[in-house]
Amino acid sequence: MASMIRVFQILLWTTKLIQAIVPQAAGVQVFPPVNFSLTVSALAQVLLHWKPNPNQEQKNYTIRYDVKILIPVPEEYDTKKTHSIRTAPLHNGFSACVRTLLLHNDLQMSSDWVKEKLPPPPGAPETSVTNLSCVTRITISSTVSLHCTWLPGQGAPEDTKYFLFYRYKMYTEECQDYIKDKWNRNTECRFSVTHIDPEEVDNLIVIHINGSSKYAAIKPFQQLFNQNAIEKVNVPRNVTVFLEQNDLLATWEKPISPFPKECFEYEFYLFNLKSGNKQILKISSNDFRLRIDTTSRYSIQIRANHHICCTRGFWSDWSEIIYVGQNKLENPVAWILTVLCVSTCCMFLLVAIICK
């Protein structure tokens, strides 16, 4: 009997605790946002906008909004604002939904979802470009160049003309320098100077390619690139190699870049011309010391890539070949025997010719 009373007291205490935590909001209704809209505000950029439901009770509550991106890449987040901007390729359309979140202490209630979508842009199947790839380079003048290549869609007519645009932050520019294929279709684009900031880290570059044809509607294509991931790093500068007794010493300067020298790593290519042995060593500093065979001649090259500070890019080209050392016969007796052998052969050959 006593145990039953104790259980009853615990249940009563738990009920009162729950009532203290949960506000008297059982009758509160959570209404979804209104006027939800999706607007293309720039290349590959969508503005999501909505308004609070005018019927929503706000007294003693915190109102937030749960946003869910469905297409092209699933994503979910919450915000206090009634708008949101997302960057995404839009050639396959865009879809999202939003709902109201009502918060009070540990209590959270949510409304139904409100959904909107942007349909894919019109165009015939397989007419958009394929195999799009882009590379950036930092020039001596600390500007950034951009070079993109692509293949025409399999369903694109021979008269198709493609046009490329890039967007960096809010700046958009159309290509003026194209390279064409044998059907006179644009398949490459070059920007010698762009508005891409070489000192920025991991910003997005939007590439948009549309087209026109007399025989079909050309479907546009968009792709996002991380600016550091597509950078072709410059070659290390002022490479110096010399011998110090039995050691090979090499020094060099970092590539042309606004990033400090700590942001780069290197590959050191060492080729023994005597034995044919090859080595590629990874190095994180700007100098290197290695014990070598002093009787051999070596060829040396160095290349660079990003390290630590930002996303890894494309490895630079190899530096020009530097040669060091001389091939020597380790045993002087062997060298003397070789000379005697060659001399004897020449003598016999000469005697044979004279006798003949």
C-alpha positions in Angstrom: 0.0 0.0 0.0 2.8 2.3 0.9 4.6 1.6 -2.3 1.5 2.4 -4.3 1.1 5.7 -2.5 4.8 6.5 -3.3 4.3 5.7 -7.0 1.2 7.9 -7.1 3.1 10.8 -5.5 5.9 10.4 -8.1 3.4 10.5 -10.9 1.7 13.5 -9.5 5.0 15.3 -9.1 6.0 14.4 -12.7 2.7 15.8 -14.0 3.1 19.1 -12.1 6.7 19.4 -13.4 5.5 18.9 -17.0 2.8 21.4 -16.5 5.4 23.9 -15.2 7.7 23.3 -18.2 5.1 23.3 -21.0 3.2 26.6 -21.2 -0.5 26.7 -21.6 -0.3 26.7 -25.3 -2.3 23.6 -26.2 -4.8 25.8 -28.0 -2.2 27.8 -29.9 -2.3 27.1 -33.7 0.8 27.5 -35.8 0.1 28.9 -39.3 2.4 28.5 -42.3 4.0 31.5 -43.9 2.2 33.3 -46.8 3.3 34.7 -50.2 6.2 32.3 -50.5 8.1 33.0 -53.8 11.2 32.0 -55.6 13.0 34.6 -57.8 16.1 34.2 -59.9 18.1 37.3 -58.8 21.4 36.5 -60.7 23.1 33.7 -62.6 22.6 30.5 -60.5 21.1 32.5 -57.6 17.6 32.3 -56.1 15.9 34.7 -53.7 13.5 32.9 -51.4 11.0 35.3 -49.8 7.9 34.9 -47.6 5.8 36.8 -45.1 4.6 35.9 -41.6 1.0 34.6 -41.5 -1.1 37.6 -40.3 -3.2 35.2 -38.2 -0.2 34.0 -36.2 -0.3 34.8 -32.5 3.1 36.1 -31.5 2.7 37.0 -27.8 5.4 35.4 -25.6 6.7 33.3 -28.5 9.8 33.3 -30.7 9.1 32.8 -34.3 11.6 31.3 -36.7 11.3 29.6 -40.1 12.5 26.2 -41.2 13.7 26.2 -44.8 14.3 23.1 -46.8 15.9 23.0 -50.3 14.7 20.0 -52.2 16.3 20.5 -55.7 19.0 20.6 -56.9 20.9 19.8 -53.7 19.0 18.9 -50.4 19.7 21.3 -47.6 17.8 22.3 -44.5 18.3 25.3 -42.2 16.3 27.7 -40.0 16.3 31.5 -39.9 14.7 34.5 -38.2 14.5 36.4 -41.5 11.7 36.2 -44.0 14.1 35.9 -46.9 17.1 33.8 -47.9 19.5 33.7 -50.9 20.9 30.4 -52.2 23.5 29.8 -55.0 22.8 26.7 -57.0 22.8 25.5 -60.7 19.3 26.0 -62.0 19.4 24.2 -65.3 17.4 21.3 -63.7 15.1 23.6 -61.8 14.8 24.6 -58.2 12.4 23.5 -55.4 12.1 24.5 -51.8 9.6 24.7 -48.9 9.3 26.7 -45.7 7.3 26.4 -42.5 6.8 28.4 -39.3 8.5 27.4 -36.1 7.0 28.6 -32.8 9.4 28.5 -29.9 8.8 29.0 -26.2 11.4 27.7 -23.7 11.7 24.0 -24.5 8.5 23.8 -26.5 8.7 23.9 -30.3 5.7 23.7 -32.6 5.7 23.8 -36.3 3.2 24.6 -39.1 2.6 22.7 -42.3 5.1 23.2 -45.1 4.6 25.7 -48.0 6.3 24.6 -51.2 7.3 26.4 -54.4 9.4 25.5 -57.4 11.1 26.9 -60.4 10.8 24.8 -63.5 13.9 23.9 -65.6 14.5 26.4 -68.4 13.3 25.3 -71.8 15.5 23.5 -74.3 15.7 20.3 -76.4 17.3 17.2 -74.7 21.0 16.7 -75.0 21.6 20.2 -76.5 23.4 21.7 -73.5 27.2 21.5 -73.2 28.9 18.6 -71.5 32.4 18.0 -69.9 32.7 21.6 -68.8 36.0 22.3 -67.1 37.6 25.6 -66.1 41.1 26.7 -64.9 42.3 30.0 -63.4 45.8 31.4 -63.2 47.2 34.3 -61.2 49.2 36.6 -63.5 52.4 38.6 -62.8 50.2 41.7 -62.4 48.2 39.9 -59.7 45.0 39.6 -61.8 43.2 36.3 -62.4 42.7 34.8 -65.9 40.0 32.2 -66.7 40.0 29.5 -69.4 37.0 27.1 -69.9 36.5 24.2 -72.3 33.4 22.1 -73.1 31.9 19.7 -75.6 28.8 20.4 -77.6 25.7 18.4 -76.6 25.1 15.2 -78.6 21.7 16.6 -79.7 23.0 20.1 -80.6 22.7 20.9 -84.4 25.8 21.8 -86.3 24.8 25.5 -86.4 24.6 25.8 -82.6 26.4 28.8 -81.2 27.3 28.6 -77.5 27.8 31.7 -75.3 29.6 31.6 -71.9 29.1 33.9 -68.9 30.9 33.9 -65.6 29.6 35.4 -62.3 31.9 36.2 -59.4 30.0 37.6 -56.4 27.6 40.1 -58.1 29.7 40.8 -61.2 28.8 39.0 -64.5 30.7 39.1 -67.7 30.2 37.5 -71.1 33.1 35.9 -73.0 34.5 37.8 -76.0 37.4 35.4 -76.9 36.2 32.0 -78.2 37.9 29.0 -79.9 35.8 27.0 -82.3 35.6 23.4 -83.4 35.4 22.2 -87.1 31.7 23.0 -87.3 32.5 26.6 -86.2 30.9 26.0 -82.7 32.4 27.7 -79.7 34.1 25.1 -77.5 36.6 27.2 -75.5 36.6 30.6 -73.9 39.4 32.7 -72.5 39.3 35.7 -70.2 42.8 37.2 -69.9 41.6 39.4 -67.0 38.6 38.8 -64.7 37.1 40.3 -61.5 38.1 37.2 -59.5 39.9 38.3 -56.4 43.2 36.3 -56.0 43.3 36.9 -52.3 39.9 35.4 -51.6 39.6 31.9 -50.2 37.1 29.3 -51.6 34.6 31.7 -53.2 32.3 30.3 -55.9 32.6 31.0 -59.6 29.4 30.5 -61.5 29.7 29.4 -65.2 26.6 29.8 -67.4 26.5 28.6 -71.0 23.5 29.1 -73.2 23.1 28.7 -77.0 21.1 29.3 -80.1 20.2 27.4 -83.2 17.8 27.6 -86.1 16.8 24.0 -85.7 16.4 23.5 -81.9 16.0 25.3 -78.6 19.4 25.0 -76.8 19.1 24.1 -73.2 21.4 26.2 -70.9 23.8 24.7 -68.5 25.3 26.0 -65.2 28.1 24.8 -63.0 29.7 26.1 -59.8 33.5 26.0 -59.2 35.5 26.7 -56.1 38.0 29.4 -57.2 41.0 27.8 -55.4 40.1 24.3 -56.5 40.4 25.2 -60.2 43.6 27.4 -59.9 46.5 26.2 -61.9 49.3 27.1 -59.5 52.3 29.0 -60.9 55.7 27.4 -61.2 58.1 27.9 -58.2 60.6 30.7 -59.0 64.4 31.2 -58.9 65.2 27.5 -58.4 68.9 27.1 -57.3 70.6 23.7 -57.0 74.2 23.0 -56.0 76.5 20.4 -54.4 78.1 20.6 -51.0 80.4 17.6 -50.6 78.1 14.6 -50.7 74.9 16.6 -50.3 72.6 18.1 -52.9 71.1 21.5 -51.8 68.2 23.2 -53.5 66.4 26.4 -52.7 63.5 28.3 -54.5 60.9 31.0 -54.0 57.1 30.4 -53.8 55.0 30.8 -56.9 53.5 34.1 -57.9 50.6 34.4 -55.5 49.2 36.6 -52.8 49.3 33.7 -50.3 52.3 33.4 -48.0 55.0 30.7 -48.6 53.5 28.6 -45.8 50.4 28.0 -48.0 52.3 25.9 -50.5 53.8 22.4 -50.8 56.2 21.1 -53.4 57.1 18.0 -55.3 60.8 17.5 -55.9 61.6 15.3 -58.9 65.1 13.8 -58.9 66.3 11.6 -61.8 69.7 9.8 -61.7 70.9 9.8 -65.3 73.5 7.2 -64.5 71.3 4.5 -62.9 67.9 5.6 -64.2 66.4 5.8 -60.7 63.6 8.3 -60.2 62.3 9.9 -57.0 59.5 12.3 -56.3 59.7 13.8 -52.8 57.0 15.9 -51.1 58.4 19.0 -49.4 56.6 21.7 -47.4 59.5 24.2 -47.1 61.4 26.3 -49.7 64.7 24.4 -49.3 65.9 20.9 -49.5 69.0 18.9 -48.6 69.6 15.3 -49.8 72.6 12.9 -49.6 73.3 11.7 -53.2 75.8 9.6 -55.2 78.5 12.0 -56.2 79.6 9.8 -59.1 76.2 10.3 -60.8 74.7 13.2 -62.8 71.1 14.2 -61.9 68.3 16.2 -63.5 66.0 18.1 -61.1 62.5 19.7 -61.4 60.1 21.2 -58.9 56.4 21.9 -58.9 53.9 23.5 -56.4 50.3 23.3 -55.1 48.2 24.9 -52.4 48.6 23.6 -48.9 46.7 24.3 -45.7 45.5 27.9 -46.5 42.8 26.9 -49.0 41.4 24.1 -51.2 44.1 22.3 -53.2 44.2 23.4 -56.8 45.9 21.9 -59.9 49.6 21.2 -59.6 51.8 23.7 -61.4 53.8 22.7 -64.4 57.3 21.4 -63.6 60.1 23.9 -63.5 62.8 23.9 -66.1 65.2 21.0 -65.9 68.4 21.7 -63.9 71.4 19.4 -64.1 73.9 18.8 -61.4 76.9 16.5 -61.0 78.9 14.4 -63.5 78.9 10.7 -64.3 82.1 9.2 -63.1 83.4 5.6 -63.1 83.8 4.7 -59.5 86.8 2.3 -60.1 89.8 3.9 -62.0 91.1 0.5 -62.9 87.9 -0.2 -64.8 88.3 3.1 -66.6 91.9 2.2 -67.6 90.9 -1.2 -68.8 88.1 0.3 -70.9 90.5 2.8 -72.5 93.0 -0.1 -73.3 90.2 -2.2 -74.7 89.0 0.5 -77.0 92.5 1.4 -78.1 93.4 -2.3 -78.9 90.2 -2.7 -81.0 91.1 0.5 -82.9 94.6 -0.7 -83.5 93.5 -4.1 -84.8 91.0 -2.4 -87.1 93.6 -0.1 -88.5 96.1 -3.0 -89.1 93.4 -5.0 -90.8 92.6 -2.1 -93.1 96.3 -1.6 -94.0 96.9 -5.3 -94.7 93.8 -5.4 -96.9 
